[in-house]
Amino acid sequence: MKRYISTIGVDYGVKKLTIKENPISINFFDLSGNEEYKLIRTEFYEDTNGLVMVYDIDNRDSFSSLVHWEEEMKRNGVDMSRCKIIVCGNKCDTKGREVPLKDAQNWCKNRGYLHFETSASDAVNVTEAFETLFGLCLD
């Protein structure tokens, strides 16, 4: 049985890797979307170089809330003209799709974001999504 452990507040990590022959260190901040952690979360937006916005393809409301996250990022210091953003439709391994792929792709295209369908539980497209984001930030 697979277990899901939600982020409490902020989870932090560092990953060292080589992108385009450049050794780099990536600082990760996984921010909880729960309202009770809003004050903590907003402290981490300023000076952000790259963002991954995630929605659940089985949950239309999570997709609709991406607009809320954009507004929160803008209000709290994310320079949307400089920051690289990708959007991941997670749970592509499940069968309860509520968000059509075309809807998500169009939403992202209209904003200049790249879109990936991923499965965190099966590691589908996760590496590709992150490596793409890191490459964009490095450029």
N, C-alpha and C positions, 0 to 999 in steps of 0.2 A: 504494500500500500504506500502510495506517494503522499508525503506530507508537505503542505505549504506553510511556510513560516513568514508572516508579514514583517515588514520593517517597522521597528519601533524607533521613532525619532529619526536618527541618521545612522547609517552604516557607512563605514569608511574603509578604504583599502588602497593599496598602491600596487601597480603591476608594471614591471620592467619588461620591455620588449623592443624589437627592432622593426621599424616601419620605413620603407623606402631607403634602406641601408643606414638609417639614423637610429642610434640607441636612444630610447626615450623612457621616461617614467610617467605613468598615467596615475593621477590621483582621482579615485572614484568616490563619489558621495551619492549613496542611495538614499533618497529622501522619502520619508513616509508621506503618503497622500492624505492621511487622516487629519481632520480639521483640528484636533487637539494638539497637533505638532506644527501648526502653521507658523508660530513665532520662531521656532527653531529652524524650520525649513527655509524661511525667507532670508536668513542670515547667510545662506550659501549661494545665492544667485549671482551676486556681484562678481565681476571678473571671470565669469564662466566662459570657457572656450568652446565647449561642445556639450550637447544635451541629447539624451534619449528620452523621448516621450513614448510611453507605453499604454496601450489600451488592450482590452480583452475582446477578441473578435466574436466571442459568444455573448457580449454584453453591449448593446447599443448605447446605453447610458455612459459607459466608460469612454466610448468613442466621442460622444457628444461633449463630454467634459474636457476634451483636449483644448477647446476654446478657453475654458476657465483657466487651465494651466498656462496657456499663452499669456493671458491677461496678468496672472500672478507674476510670471517671470518678468514681463515688461515693467510692472509696478515696482519690482524689487531689484532693478539694476541690470537685467540682462540686456545687452546691446544686441538687438535682434538683427541688425545689419552686419554684425561681426561674428556672432556666435553661429557655429555649425549645428544644425539640428537634424536628427533622423527620427522617424516615427516607426515603432514596432507594433504590429498587430500580433499580440501573443496568443498562444494556444491554438496554433494552426493544426495541431495534431488531434483536435477534438471535433465533434460532429454537430455542435449546436450553434453554428454561425448565425449571427444577427447583423453583422456588418459586412456588406458585400465588398469584395476586393476592389472593385471599380470605384466605389464611393470613397474608400480610404485613399486610393491612388490619386483621385481627382482633388481631394481635400489637400493632400500633401503637395501636389503639383502646383496648385494655386498659391501656395505659400513658399515654394522653393525648397521644400523638405524632401529628403529621400524616404522611401517607404520600404519596409521589410516585413514579411510575415515570418514569425518566429515561433519556436516552441522551447520555452525554458526547460521544461521537463525532459524533452528529447534532444536538446541542444541543436535544433534545426535552425540554421541561418544566424545563430547568435554570434559566432565568431566573425562571420562575414559582415554583419551589421556593425559590430564594434570596430573591426579593422577598417571599414569604410569611413566611419566617423573619425578615427584617429588619423587616417590619411588626409581627410579634409582639413582637420585642425592643423596638421603639420604643414600643409600647403600654405 
